[in-house]
């Protein structure tokens, strides 16, 4: 009876695990797959999203997996982004003549790992989820085996990812050694009793190592060194996937770990998170000024934006966690749309990746130029675009949390002003500079995804926030006591 109950709580993960196995066998035996194969993967992700949204709540497998409103909200966003990534990647690789069925299977497995991450209730399931999705991402980064840059990106990602896994495991071992359990609820109780007895220093050290390990996964400074090189070398549609769903999953896991397992140590971890957040904002803002490659530029942009999300997380409480969640969902849509534009655009037979390539785009492809303008202004935080509302939630929560987070929000606002230069520079190049050559006709699928994301950035976000606000707040209250 308990096993059946546990299985129902883990139904989204069970659907994706079964789908990955079926798709793997299908691809291995059929060899040549087509639209039906892609449709099957997308339907599996849709079914998992429905199961996550409508399933019952509770804990499974002795607390290792938690099904609640927080996990359900995050899984719907993650599985939707993964489905979009499958469609975008398939069209791009098919056009290049290098499509292989393993790509779809890897994205489904990555989505499975991310689903486990946001539902993790102990340190073991936390690690299993992180490694399952990370191993899939390492292979995806190097998916173009004949491309030296892609192979280099995959190798760098793997080597530095192994380092982060070591930090994560060392931190988990310290926490387990002092708490005597891997379950978040038991760790919280041990941390509380240790604080009363004055012997909590060892657990704080373990928590710092955990923060460092997860900081790598979200590419927060100073653990960001892999991000620009991987973004530049990996295939463009896969970078669009990297920049969205995996970071949302890692931030959701981060929030659960800090607010459930270390709820009694908020004053300790808030300082560390704020330091990482401000480093991320300023590294992303200032290092981005020197970039000429747009994929590297957006890597630094993602580092800066993770800093804003971490400020919301450091604010704590339902409002702080809600602000982080809304910010990450809106950012995921923006970054997916931007990389859909990069996927769609080619000039003189080559991919458009530099500022010079985008010169005069408004005269040649006005629709895509307007979409990129919307994404740039949204990432900047310009009202009334979706990114403005994400930052508004974050700064509002930070101002209400106390003087420490207030000063952090003010500093982050300064960093946002600095980063405005490279967003506005891209807009200026597209709108005012002369075109260096003719662009090729973009594929319809990537254009449709780009336009849909741009419409969400403005004006659909105004409607979406009317239901995202109460749902996300309810999700945040699910585990913030």
PyMOL commands that set and color helices and strands:
alter all, ss='L'
color gray80, all
select helices_A, chain A and resi 2-9+11-30+35-54+69-96+102-119+123-141+148-179+184-197+201-217+227-233+236-242+245-261+263-288+294-315+317-344+356-358+361-364+366-380+386-401+403-432+444-477
alter helices_A, ss='H'
color red, helices_A
select strands_A, chain A and resi 58-60+65-67+346-347+350-351
alter strands_A, ss='S'
color yellow, strands_A
deselect
rebuild
show_as cartoon
